[in-house]
Amino acid sequence: MHSEELISNLSYTPRIEYIGDLNDPNKHPYVYASRDDANTACQSAGYQGLCTKAQISGFERCAAGWLWDFKGYWMRNARKGCGSGTGYQTWGNGKVGAYCCHAKSEIDYIGSLTDPSAHPYVYTSRGDAENACLTAGFKGLCAKDQIAGFSRCAAGWTSDWKGYWFHKTHKGCGNGVGFRGWSGSKIGAYCCGTRQIPQIKYIGDLDNTEKHPYVYANRDDANTACKSAGYQGLCTKAQISGFERCAAGWLWDFKGYWMLNARKGCGSGTGYQTWGDGKVGAYCCHAKSEIDYIGSLTDPKAHPYVYTSRGDAENACKTAGFKGLCAKDQIAGFSRCAAGWTSDWKGYWFHKTHKGCGNGVGFRGWSGSKIGAYCCGTRQIPQIKYIGDLDNTEKHPYVYANRDDANTACKSAGYQGLCTKAQISGFERCAAGWLWDFKGYWMLNARKGCGSGTGYQTWGDGKVGAYCCHAKSEIDYIGSLTDPKAHPYVYTSRGDAENACKTAGFKGLCAKDQIAGFSRCAAGWTSDWKGYWFHKTHKGCGNGVGFRGWSGSKIGAYCCGFASKSAGKYIGSVADPSLHPYVYGTRSEAQGGCEAAGYKRLCYQSEIEGASKCAAGWFLDGKGYWCLSYYSKFVSTCLACVPRAPEWSPNVFRQKRLRFHKTLAGCGHGQGWRPWSAGKAGAYCCQLEKPKSMLPLCKAHGEIQGYREGQGGPSSD
């Protein structure tokens, strides 16, 4: 197999961007006279360098550019002004743009994490290199083919190889363009995968953000401020590598900052810059939603040492709404004097010497058999909303006399139904509401008028509000995608069900614990189970509230993960986007438009449900659009979709204020689908085949219209 074929089959594809003049994006992009100039521009734009020829296969641009091993562009379809062929189009002499690959956050070559200025050949085994990549915040080592185009004259471990890739003949770096193998035993590491480092924020005075940020005299004050800002605490030194700020701050084990490039007023060096005495700001890590230490979910006040196995701890993390257990390295900086399971270790990380908590800054192992759990991954708990009267949001919310009324109201509000008791843990509201298995609310801190305790607060008789879970776009039960009206028991294997979920726009199958509260009397595949969850005793649906297992071989599928509506796009004419978008008279014409725009297919209606677009378009299973109507207490009107005006306007998704007529029926007939029968329409396209920039299509060689997306690079936030 050729290297081009290998790369095209990778699940990982480097981010690609076509660039021209970085100082003037509106200028014609043909500005680079040489490959070196183009590569330098890519690095300035936040990329590691140029792409290889193989990497732009499928990335259609009618615009010539430099690559490491090619000069030209790639076309899916022949088009006037873009050459007569398809595939790779060669370009001759003269200046062109640049095709940039590998955003700096998605790949790197690393050596010592404790001394980045030392020679990088420090890893004697693949395992050591893999651990270093995880510690540095990457998913792990790259595969050999993933480093193609990432030009470094430095040997490193990959998951399946040792060596490096270089773009030219150079003394000491080998000959030609391509891979160079290595036999030495001590080398660096090539790390891949979008950084998994905790969310980082640099803060100063929280009460006055315009004030100079150097306000914290000691580490404890800075850590307290981080917690007030919504973070678990300070970062470690290793965690801010790559997070460039010309601003000194406290960390658990360092005081200073990190610089990618030397800059006037920011010191003369690169990498870590040490700071001496005096007040500084604070580097905060671990947003509170992305990591936590948990004990018993049913009794949060009890001693947290309750899990006797890694499996029990993993399940608890998922039930609590996390992706699972953290890896050992992910809890660095998350200071807790409490032993817990991780996916690969038992223990904890602490920031100082303290009686009963060990000495120094760092990890402490644990040998006991019953401990807590360190949970990671942005919370996967369903989106939660507390509601009262939907027709009058200013009215007191205690309006639902029973669970069924509350559940019906949740569905009207765009949710799949009520929450379970476990799901509102951490969702603080001093307001009683119905849940599937509870009536009450949850409090983080005791507060006047909200009861004297913390945690779950029970409520007695009388009407209350409703706690609604599972926005309709984030979970669904599906059967046949081609015939949604047929009986849904169509999937004979977990793999088939998983593929159907992805086709329908979800991340994949739900885990068993994710469907808790999503009440359906219908068996379906999950990633780790077969069955369903139901909220009451019902003939044919089992007894009580909870999970029901299933042994049959042909069932439906429970799909989770916010439906990938952002991957869908509404289009009109691909050749001339300035035209009114109602250009497709048939479904096949609309499918052709999607393919020309770089998408695999038309969307199913279910894939954009909840995404309000006031524009009629073709789907695989219909024609129309989806409209969200809701009452706004701020303007005492309904905000609702209305069809486009006949004349084309750049205001694509129009909304119109309508008078409020007591019920949602007056709000453009409520939220939902609007069918369209009046001839031509646009197209709703799904499954983008390759990342696209916003560079419009060429009218002719040497003449590019429109604008280009902003450049990458270190965030200014």
KOLVEXDO-800809 format. One line per 10 residues: number of its first residue (from 0); their letters; for each residue x, y, z of C-alpha. Coordinates in Angstrom, 1 decimal, m for minus. Layout:
<atoms>
NUM) a) X Y Z | ...
</atoms>
This chain:
<atoms>
0) mhseelisnl) 0.0 0.0 0.0 | 1.3 3.4 m0.9 | 1.8 6.1 1.8 | m1.0 8.2 0.2 | m3.4 5.3 0.6 | m2.4 4.7 4.2 | m3.0 8.3 5.1 | m6.3 8.5 3.4 | m7.5 5.5 5.5 | m6.5 7.0 8.9
10) sytprieyig) m9.2 7.8 11.3 | m7.1 10.9 12.3 | m7.0 13.6 9.6 | m4.9 16.7 10.3 | m6.7 19.9 10.4 | m6.1 21.7 7.0 | m6.3 25.3 6.1 | m5.5 27.2 2.9 | m3.9 30.6 3.6 | m2.7 33.6 1.7
20) dlndpnkhpy) m1.5 36.9 3.2 | m1.8 36.7 7.0 | m1.8 40.5 7.3 | m4.5 41.1 4.8 | m6.9 38.2 4.3 | m8.8 40.1 1.7 | m5.8 40.3 m0.6 | m5.3 37.7 m3.4 | m3.7 34.7 m1.6 | m1.0 34.0 m4.2
30) vyasrddant) 1.8 35.6 m2.2 | 4.4 32.9 m1.4 | 7.4 32.6 m3.8 | 8.9 29.6 m2.2 | 8.1 26.5 m0.1 | 10.1 27.8 2.8 | 8.1 31.1 2.9 | 4.9 29.2 2.7 | 5.9 26.9 5.6 | 6.9 29.8 7.8
40) acqsagyqgl) 3.5 31.4 7.2 | 1.8 28.2 8.2 | 3.7 28.2 11.5 | 2.8 31.8 12.1 | m0.9 30.8 11.5 | m0.8 28.3 14.3 | 0.1 25.2 12.3 | 3.2 22.9 12.5 | 3.9 23.4 8.7 | 2.8 22.5 5.2
50) ctkaqisgfe) 0.7 19.5 4.3 | 1.8 16.6 2.1 | 0.1 15.9 m1.2 | m1.7 12.9 0.1 | m3.2 14.9 3.0 | m5.2 17.3 0.8 | m6.9 14.5 m1.1 | m10.6 15.3 m0.7 | m9.9 18.9 0.4 | m11.3 20.7 m2.6
60) rcaagwlwdf) m10.0 24.2 m3.3 | m9.8 25.9 m6.7 | m6.6 27.6 m5.5 | m3.0 26.6 m6.0 | m0.8 26.3 m3.0 | 2.6 24.9 m1.8 | 2.8 21.5 m0.1 | 5.9 19.6 1.0 | 6.0 17.4 m2.0 | 3.7 19.1 m4.5
70) kgywmrnark) 2.5 22.5 m5.9 | m1.1 22.7 m6.9 | m4.6 21.8 m5.6 | m7.2 19.1 m5.6 | m10.6 19.0 m7.3 | m13.6 16.7 m6.8 | m15.3 17.8 m10.0 | m14.1 19.6 m13.1 | m15.3 23.1 m13.0 | m15.0 26.1 m15.3
80) gcgsgtgyqt) m11.9 28.1 m14.4 | m10.5 25.3 m12.3 | m8.9 23.0 m14.9 | m10.5 20.3 m16.9 | m9.7 17.3 m14.7 | m10.4 16.0 m11.3 | m8.1 15.0 m8.5 | m4.7 16.6 m8.2 | m4.1 19.7 m10.5 | m0.4 20.7 m10.9
90) wgngkvgayc) 0.6 24.3 m11.0 | 3.7 25.8 m12.7 | 5.9 28.8 m11.9 | 5.0 31.8 m9.8 | 3.7 32.6 m6.4 | 0.8 30.7 m4.8 | m0.8 30.2 m1.4 | m0.1 27.6 1.2 | m1.8 24.4 2.4 | m1.2 24.2 6.2
100) chakseidyi) m1.6 21.0 8.3 | m1.3 19.9 11.9 | m2.7 22.5 14.2 | m0.2 23.0 17.0 | m2.5 21.6 19.6 | m3.0 18.3 17.8 | 0.5 17.0 17.4 | 3.9 17.7 18.9 | 7.4 16.2 19.4 | 8.5 16.2 23.0
110) gsltdpsahp) 11.5 15.4 25.1 | 11.9 15.8 28.8 | 8.8 17.4 30.4 | 10.8 18.5 33.5 | 13.6 20.2 31.5 | 12.3 21.1 28.0 | 15.6 22.8 27.2 | 17.6 19.5 27.5 | 18.3 17.2 24.6 | 15.0 15.4 23.8
120) yvytsrgdae) 16.4 11.9 23.5 | 15.2 10.7 27.0 | 12.8 7.8 26.4 | 14.2 4.3 26.4 | 10.8 2.5 25.8 | 7.6 3.0 23.9 | 5.7 2.8 27.2 | 7.7 5.7 28.7 | 7.1 7.8 25.6 | 3.4 7.0 25.7
130) nacltagfkg) 3.1 8.0 29.4 | 4.9 11.3 28.6 | 2.4 12.1 25.8 | m0.5 11.4 28.2 | 1.2 13.6 30.9 | 1.7 16.4 28.3 | m2.0 16.3 27.5 | m2.2 14.3 24.3 | m4.2 11.1 23.6 | m1.0 9.2 23.2
140) lcakdqiagf) 1.7 8.4 20.7 | 1.1 9.1 17.0 | 1.0 6.2 14.5 | 3.8 6.4 11.9 | 1.6 7.7 9.2 | 0.2 10.4 11.3 | 3.6 12.2 11.4 | 3.8 12.5 7.6 | 4.3 16.2 6.9 | 5.3 17.0 10.5
150) srcaagwtsd) 8.9 17.8 9.6 | 11.4 17.3 12.4 | 15.0 16.1 12.2 | 14.6 14.3 15.5 | 14.0 10.6 16.1 | 11.0 9.7 18.2 | 8.8 6.9 19.3 | 5.5 6.3 17.5 | 2.9 3.7 18.4 | 4.2 1.4 15.7
160) wkgywfhkth) 7.6 2.7 14.6 | 10.8 4.6 15.5 | 12.1 7.5 13.4 | 11.0 10.8 11.9 | 9.7 12.5 8.7 | 11.7 15.2 7.0 | 10.9 17.4 4.0 | 14.2 17.7 2.2 | 17.8 16.5 1.8 | 19.9 18.0 4.7
170) kgcgngvgfr) 23.2 17.1 6.3 | 22.6 14.8 9.2 | 18.9 14.5 8.4 | 18.9 12.1 5.4 | 18.0 12.4 1.8 | 14.8 13.4 0.0 | 11.3 13.8 1.3 | 9.8 11.2 3.6 | 10.3 8.9 6.5 | 13.7 8.0 8.1
180) gwsgskigay) 13.9 5.0 10.4 | 16.0 4.9 13.6 | 17.7 2.1 15.5 | 18.9 4.0 18.6 | 17.4 3.0 22.0 | 16.9 6.5 23.6 | 14.8 9.0 21.6 | 12.0 11.5 21.9 | 8.2 11.0 21.4 | 5.7 12.0 18.8
190) ccgtrqipqi) 2.4 12.8 20.5 | m1.0 13.0 18.8 | m4.6 13.7 19.5 | m6.2 17.0 20.4 | m4.8 18.1 23.7 | m6.6 16.6 26.7 | m5.1 19.1 29.1 | m7.5 20.6 31.5 | m9.2 23.8 30.5 | m6.9 26.6 31.6
200) kyigdldnte) m7.6 30.2 32.5 | m5.4 32.9 33.7 | m7.1 35.2 36.2 | m6.4 38.4 38.2 | m8.9 40.3 40.3 | m12.3 38.6 39.9 | m14.2 41.7 41.0 | m12.4 44.1 38.7 | m11.2 42.4 35.5 | m9.8 45.7 34.1
210) khpyvyanrd) m7.4 46.0 37.0 | m3.8 44.8 36.7 | m3.9 41.0 37.4 | m1.0 40.8 39.8 | m3.0 40.7 43.0 | m2.2 37.4 44.7 | 0.5 37.5 47.3 | 0.6 33.7 47.9 | m0.3 30.4 46.4 | m3.3 29.8 48.8
220) dantacksag) m4.9 33.1 47.8 | m4.5 32.2 44.2 | m5.9 28.7 44.6 | m9.0 30.1 46.5 | m9.5 32.6 43.6 | m9.4 29.7 41.1 | m12.2 27.9 43.0 | m14.3 31.1 43.1 | m13.8 31.3 39.3 | m15.3 27.9 38.8
230) yqglctkaqi) m12.1 25.8 38.7 | m10.9 23.0 41.0 | m7.6 24.9 41.7 | m4.3 25.9 40.4 | m2.5 24.2 37.4 | 0.8 22.3 37.6 | 3.8 23.6 35.7 | 3.6 20.8 33.1 | 0.0 21.7 32.3 | 0.7 25.2 31.1
240) sgfercaagw) 3.2 24.0 28.5 | 1.9 25.5 25.2 | m0.4 27.9 27.0 | 1.4 31.2 26.1 | 0.8 34.2 28.3 | 3.2 37.1 28.9 | 1.9 37.2 32.5 | 3.3 35.7 35.6 | 1.1 33.5 37.8 | 1.0 31.1 40.6
250) lwdfkgywml) 0.9 27.3 39.9 | 1.1 24.4 42.4 | 4.8 23.8 41.7 | 6.0 26.9 39.9 | 5.7 30.7 39.7 | 6.0 32.3 36.3 | 4.7 31.7 32.7 | 5.3 30.0 29.4 | 6.3 31.6 26.1 | 6.3 30.1 22.6
260) narkgcgsgt) 8.5 32.9 21.2 | 10.7 35.5 22.8 | 9.0 38.9 22.7 | 9.9 42.3 23.8 | 8.7 42.8 27.4 | 8.2 39.1 28.0 | 11.8 38.0 28.6 | 14.5 36.9 26.2 | 13.8 33.1 26.2 | 11.2 30.6 25.2
270) gyqtwgdgkv) 9.4 28.0 27.3 | 9.1 28.4 31.0 | 10.0 31.8 32.4 | 10.5 32.0 36.2 | 9.3 34.9 38.3 | 10.7 36.2 41.6 | 9.1 37.9 44.6 | 5.9 39.9 44.6 | 2.2 39.4 43.7 | 1.2 37.7 40.5
280) gaycchakse) m1.9 36.3 38.9 | m3.1 32.7 38.9 | m3.2 29.9 36.4 | m6.4 27.9 37.0 | m7.1 24.3 35.8 | m9.8 21.7 35.8 | m13.2 23.4 35.2 | m15.5 21.9 37.9 | m17.6 20.1 35.3 | m14.6 18.2 33.8
290) idyigsltdp) m13.2 16.3 36.9 | m14.4 15.3 40.3 | m13.7 13.0 43.2 | m16.8 11.0 44.3 | m17.9 8.6 46.9 | m21.4 7.2 47.5 | m23.9 8.6 45.0 | m26.9 7.7 47.2 | m25.4 9.3 50.4 | m22.9 12.1 49.4
300) kahpyvytsr) m22.3 12.9 53.1 | m21.0 9.4 53.9 | m17.3 8.6 54.0 | m16.3 8.3 50.3 | m14.3 5.1 50.6 | m17.0 2.8 49.1 | m15.6 1.2 45.9 | m13.9 m2.1 46.2 | m13.1 m2.5 42.5 | m12.1 m0.4 39.5
310) gdaenackta) m15.2 m1.6 37.7 | m17.5 m0.3 40.5 | m15.7 3.0 40.5 | m15.9 3.3 36.7 | m19.7 2.6 36.7 | m20.2 5.2 39.5 | m18.4 7.8 37.4 | m20.6 7.1 34.4 | m23.7 7.2 36.6 | m22.6 10.6 37.9
320) gfkglcakdq) m22.4 11.8 34.3 | m18.7 11.6 33.5 | m17.0 9.7 30.7 | m15.3 7.4 33.2 | m12.3 7.2 35.5 | m9.4 9.5 35.0 | m6.0 8.3 34.1 | m3.4 8.8 36.8 | m1.8 11.7 34.9 | m5.1 13.5 34.5
330) iagfsrcaag) m5.5 14.1 38.2 | m2.1 16.0 38.5 | m3.0 19.4 40.0 | m6.4 18.2 41.3 | m5.4 18.3 44.9 | m7.3 16.0 47.2 | m6.1 14.2 50.3 | m8.4 11.3 49.5 | m7.4 8.0 47.8 | m9.4 7.0 44.7
340) wtsdwkgywf) m9.4 4.7 41.8 | m8.1 5.9 38.4 | m8.1 3.8 35.2 | m4.5 2.8 35.7 | m3.6 3.5 39.4 | m4.8 3.9 43.0 | m4.0 7.0 45.1 | m4.2 10.8 45.0 | m2.3 14.0 44.2 | m1.6 16.6 46.8
350) hkthkgcgng) 0.1 20.0 46.6 | 2.1 20.2 49.9 | 3.4 18.4 53.0 | 0.5 17.9 55.4 | m0.1 15.6 58.3 | m1.9 12.5 57.1 | m1.5 13.5 53.5 | 2.2 12.8 52.8 | 5.2 15.0 51.9 | 5.9 17.4 49.1
360) vgfrgwsgsk) 4.0 18.1 45.9 | 2.9 15.2 43.8 | 1.3 11.7 43.6 | 0.7 9.4 46.6 | 0.0 5.7 46.0 | m2.5 3.7 48.0 | m2.8 0.0 48.8 | m6.2 m0.1 50.6 | m9.0 m2.0 48.9 | m11.9 0.3 49.5
370) igayccgtrq) m11.5 3.9 48.2 | m13.3 6.7 46.2 | m13.2 7.4 42.5 | m11.6 10.1 40.3 | m13.9 10.8 37.4 | m13.0 12.6 34.2 | m14.5 13.8 31.0 | m16.8 16.8 30.6 | m20.0 15.8 32.3 | m22.2 13.7 30.1
380) ipqikyigdl) m25.2 14.3 32.3 | m28.3 15.3 30.3 | m29.0 18.9 29.8 | m31.3 19.9 32.7 | m33.9 22.6 33.0 | m36.3 23.5 35.8 | m39.7 24.6 34.5 | m42.9 26.0 35.7 | m45.8 27.3 33.6 | m44.8 27.3 30.0
390) dntekhpyvy) m47.4 29.9 29.0 | m46.5 32.4 31.7 | m42.9 32.1 32.9 | m43.4 35.0 35.3 | m45.9 33.0 37.3 | m44.9 31.0 40.3 | m43.5 27.6 39.0 | m45.4 25.3 41.3 | m48.2 24.3 38.9 | m47.9 20.6 38.4
400) anrddantac) m50.1 18.4 40.6 | m48.7 15.1 39.4 | m45.8 13.4 37.7 | m47.6 12.8 34.4 | m48.5 16.5 34.0 | m44.9 17.5 34.8 | m43.5 14.9 32.3 | m45.9 16.2 29.5 | m44.7 19.8 30.2 | m41.1 18.7 29.8
410) ksagyqglct) m41.9 17.2 26.4 | m43.6 20.4 25.4 | m40.5 22.4 26.5 | m38.3 20.4 24.1 | m37.1 17.6 26.5 | m37.5 13.9 26.4 | m39.1 13.9 29.9 | m38.3 14.2 33.6 | m34.9 13.6 35.3 | m34.0 11.0 37.8
420) kaqisgferc) m33.0 11.9 41.3 | m29.3 11.0 40.6 | m29.2 13.3 37.6 | m29.9 16.5 39.5 | m27.0 15.9 41.9 | m25.0 19.1 41.6 | m27.8 21.1 39.9 | m28.6 23.5 42.7 | m32.1 25.0 42.7 | m34.0 26.3 45.7
430) aagwlwdfkg) m37.2 25.0 44.0 | m39.1 21.8 44.5 | m39.9 19.8 41.4 | m41.1 16.4 40.1 | m38.6 13.8 39.0 | m39.2 10.2 38.0 | m38.2 8.8 41.4 | m38.2 11.8 43.7 | m40.0 15.0 44.6 | m37.8 17.8 45.9
440) ywmlnarkgc) m34.6 19.6 44.9 | m30.8 19.6 45.6 | m28.7 22.2 47.4 | m24.9 22.7 47.5 | m25.1 24.9 50.6 | m27.7 25.5 53.2 | m29.4 28.8 52.6 | m32.2 30.8 54.3 | m35.5 29.8 52.9 | m34.1 26.7 51.2
450) gsgtgyqtwg) m34.0 24.3 54.2 | m31.3 23.7 56.7 | m29.5 20.9 55.0 | m27.4 20.2 51.9 | m27.8 17.6 49.2 | m31.3 16.2 48.4 | m34.2 18.0 50.0 | m37.5 16.1 50.1 | m40.9 17.9 49.4 | m44.3 16.8 50.6
460) dgkvgaycch) m47.8 17.2 49.2 | m48.9 19.9 46.8 | m48.1 21.2 43.3 | m44.4 21.8 42.3 | m42.4 22.5 39.2 | m40.6 20.0 37.0 | m37.0 19.0 36.4 | m36.6 18.1 32.7 | m33.7 16.1 31.3 | m32.5 15.0 27.9
470) akseidyigs) m32.9 17.8 25.3 | m34.4 16.1 22.3 | m31.2 16.6 20.3 | m28.9 14.8 22.7 | m30.5 11.4 23.0 | m32.9 9.4 21.0 | m34.3 5.9 20.4 | m34.1 4.9 16.7 | m35.2 2.1 14.5 | m34.9 2.0 10.7
480) ltdpkahpyv) m33.5 5.2 9.2 | m35.0 4.5 5.8 | m38.5 3.7 7.1 | m39.0 5.5 10.5 | m42.6 4.3 10.6 | m41.7 0.6 10.6 | m41.3 m1.5 13.8 | m37.9 m0.3 15.3 | m36.5 m3.8 16.1 | m34.2 m3.9 13.1
490) ytsrgdaena) m30.6 m4.2 14.5 | m29.1 m7.6 15.0 | m25.7 m6.5 16.3 | m24.2 m3.7 18.4 | m22.1 m2.7 15.5 | m25.1 m2.1 13.2 | m26.8 m0.1 15.9 | m23.7 2.0 16.5 | m23.4 2.8 12.8 | m27.0 3.8 12.6
500) cktagfkglc) m26.5 6.2 15.5 | m23.6 7.8 13.8 | m25.5 8.0 10.5 | m28.4 9.7 12.4 | m25.9 12.3 13.6 | m25.1 11.1 17.1 | m21.7 10.3 18.6 | m22.7 6.7 19.0 | m24.6 4.3 21.3 | m25.4 5.5 24.8
510) akdqiagfsr) m24.0 3.7 27.8 | m26.6 1.9 29.9 | m26.4 4.5 32.6 | m27.0 7.3 30.2 | m30.5 6.2 29.3 | m31.6 6.4 33.0 | m34.7 8.7 32.9 | m35.2 8.3 29.2 | m38.4 6.3 29.5 | m39.2 4.1 26.6
520) caagwtsdwk) m41.0 0.7 26.6 | m38.8 m0.4 23.8 | m35.7 m2.6 23.9 | m32.5 m1.2 22.3 | m28.8 m1.7 22.1 | m26.5 0.4 24.3 | m22.7 0.3 24.3 | m22.6 m2.1 27.2 | m26.1 m3.6 27.6 | m29.4 m4.5 25.9
530) gywfhkthkg) m32.8 m3.3 27.3 | m34.6 m0.1 28.3 | m35.5 2.1 31.2 | m39.1 2.7 32.2 | m40.7 4.9 34.8 | m43.6 2.9 36.2 | m45.3 m0.5 36.4 | m47.1 m1.0 33.1 | m48.5 m4.1 31.3 | m45.9 m5.4 28.9
540) cgngvgfrgw) m43.3 m2.9 30.2 | m42.3 m4.5 33.5 | m42.7 m3.4 37.1 | m41.4 m0.4 39.1 | m39.1 2.4 38.1 | m35.8 1.4 36.5 | m33.9 m0.7 34.0 | m35.3 m3.8 32.2 | m32.9 m6.2 30.5 | m33.6 m7.9 27.2
550) sgskigaycc) m32.5 m11.1 25.6 | m33.9 m10.8 22.1 | m31.5 m10.6 19.2 | m33.2 m7.9 17.0 | m33.9 m4.6 18.7 | m33.6 m0.8 18.3 | m30.8 1.5 19.3 | m30.3 4.1 22.0 | m28.2 6.9 20.6 | m26.3 9.5 22.6
560) gfasksagky) m24.0 12.4 22.3 | m25.3 15.8 21.2 | m26.5 15.2 17.7 | m24.0 16.5 15.3 | m26.2 19.3 14.0 | m23.2 21.6 13.7 | m21.9 19.2 11.0 | m25.0 19.9 9.0 | m25.2 22.8 6.6 | m28.0 24.5 4.7
570) igsvadpslh) m27.0 25.4 1.2 | m28.3 26.9 m1.9 | m26.4 27.3 m5.2 | m22.8 26.1 m4.7 | m21.6 27.9 m7.9 | m23.1 31.2 m6.8 | m23.9 31.5 m3.1 | m25.3 35.0 m3.7 | m28.4 33.6 m5.4 | m31.6 32.9 m3.5
580) pyvygtrsea) m31.1 29.4 m2.1 | m34.3 27.8 m3.5 | m32.6 26.2 m6.5 | m33.2 22.5 m6.2 | m36.3 21.1 m7.9 | m35.7 17.5 m6.9 | m34.1 15.5 m4.2 | m31.5 14.1 m6.5 | m30.5 17.7 m7.5 | m30.2 18.6 m3.8
590) qggceaagyk) m28.0 15.5 m3.2 | m25.8 16.7 m6.0 | m25.5 20.1 m4.4 | m24.5 18.6 m1.1 | m21.8 16.5 m2.8 | m20.4 19.6 m4.7 | m20.3 21.4 m1.3 | m18.2 18.5 0.2 | m20.9 16.6 2.0 | m21.7 12.9 1.6
600) rlcyqseieg) m25.5 13.2 1.6 | m28.7 15.0 2.5 | m29.6 15.0 6.2 | m32.4 13.1 7.8 | m35.0 15.4 9.4 | m34.1 14.0 12.8 | m30.5 15.2 12.5 | m31.5 18.9 12.6 | m34.5 18.7 14.8 | m34.1 21.5 17.3
610) askcaagwfl) m31.9 23.6 15.0 | m34.2 26.5 14.0 | m33.7 27.5 10.4 | m36.3 29.5 8.7 | m35.5 28.1 5.3 | m37.1 25.3 3.4 | m34.9 22.5 2.2 | m34.7 18.9 1.0 | m34.0 16.0 3.3 | m33.6 12.3 2.7
620) dgkgywclsy) m37.0 11.8 4.3 | m38.9 15.0 3.7 | m38.9 18.7 2.6 | m39.4 21.7 4.9 | m37.7 23.2 7.9 | m37.8 23.1 11.7 | m38.9 26.0 13.8 | m38.5 27.0 17.4 | m41.1 29.2 18.9 | m40.9 30.4 22.5
630) yskfvstcla) m42.3 33.1 24.7 | m39.9 35.9 25.8 | m40.7 37.5 29.1 | m38.3 40.3 28.3 | m40.3 41.6 25.3 | m43.7 39.9 26.0 | m43.7 38.5 22.6 | m43.2 35.2 20.8 | m40.1 34.7 18.7 | m40.9 32.4 15.8
640) cvprapewsp) m39.8 31.4 12.3 | m41.5 32.8 9.3 | m40.9 31.8 5.7 | m38.3 33.9 3.8 | m39.3 36.9 1.8 | m39.3 36.2 m1.9 | m36.4 38.6 m2.4 | m33.1 37.1 m1.3 | m31.5 38.7 1.7 | m28.2 37.9 3.5
650) nvfrqkrlrf) m30.1 37.7 6.7 | m30.4 33.9 6.2 | m32.3 32.8 9.3 | m35.0 35.4 9.8 | m37.1 35.6 13.0 | m40.2 37.6 13.5 | m41.8 38.9 16.7 | m45.4 37.9 17.0 | m48.0 39.0 19.5 | m48.4 36.5 22.3
660) hktlagcghg) m51.8 34.7 22.2 | m51.9 33.0 25.6 | m50.6 29.6 24.4 | m47.8 28.4 22.2 | m50.4 27.8 19.5 | m50.2 31.5 19.0 | m46.4 31.4 18.5 | m46.4 30.3 15.0 | m48.2 27.1 16.0 | m45.5 26.1 18.4
670) qgwrpwsagk) m42.1 24.5 17.8 | m41.8 21.7 15.3 | m41.7 20.9 11.6 | m43.0 23.0 8.8 | m43.5 21.0 5.6 | m42.8 22.8 2.3 | m44.6 22.0 m0.9 | m44.1 25.1 m3.0 | m41.6 23.8 m5.6 | m37.9 24.4 m5.3
680) agayccqlek) m36.0 24.6 m2.0 | m32.5 24.5 m0.7 | m30.7 21.5 0.8 | m29.8 20.4 4.3 | m26.4 18.6 3.9 | m24.8 16.2 6.4 | m21.5 14.3 6.9 | m18.8 16.7 5.8 | m16.2 14.5 4.1 | m13.2 16.8 4.8
690) pksmlplcka) m12.7 19.9 7.0 | m13.5 23.0 4.9 | m12.3 26.6 5.3 | m14.6 29.4 4.3 | m12.7 30.3 1.2 | m15.3 30.6 m1.6 | m14.9 28.8 m4.8 | m12.7 30.2 m7.6 | m14.2 32.0 m10.5 | m11.0 31.5 m12.5
700) hgeiqgyreg) m7.4 30.8 m12.0 | m5.7 33.7 m10.3 | m9.0 35.3 m9.3 | m10.5 34.3 m5.9 | m13.6 36.0 m4.6 | m14.8 36.7 m1.1 | m13.0 36.2 2.2 | m11.0 33.7 4.2 | m11.3 32.4 7.7 | m9.3 34.0 10.4
710) qggpssd) m5.9 32.4 11.3 | m5.2 30.0 14.0 | m2.6 30.4 16.7 | m2.5 30.8 20.5 | m5.8 31.9 21.9 | m6.1 35.4 23.2 | m8.5 34.2 26.0
</atoms>
